[in-house]
Amino acid sequence: MEKGCVPTILATQNQDGSWGVQSKFYRDKYRGTSWTLLLLAELGADSSDQRIKKACEFILTNSHEPLSGGFSYDRSEKTGYGLASGIIPCLRETWSTH
């Protein structure tokens, strides 16, 4: 978390926890928040770090569609959550809510 690529990537994080253009969190391939979190996970970034937690909260707020449990590539302006018609099957949540 203090040497190498991880701190360099974290230094470019936006105040709200995102990277790049907020509305393109998934569509900005390899630069958006979704892609950056995947890369940080592969690099072994500490999930207890507040910056990582903030990024996860950003994704949950903007991408998660609570009715279906899926994750969308766009945010719904109407609900403020993930856009139901933009849910990507491979991003569907797999954890138990019980």
Disulfide bonds with the S-S distance in Angstrom:
none
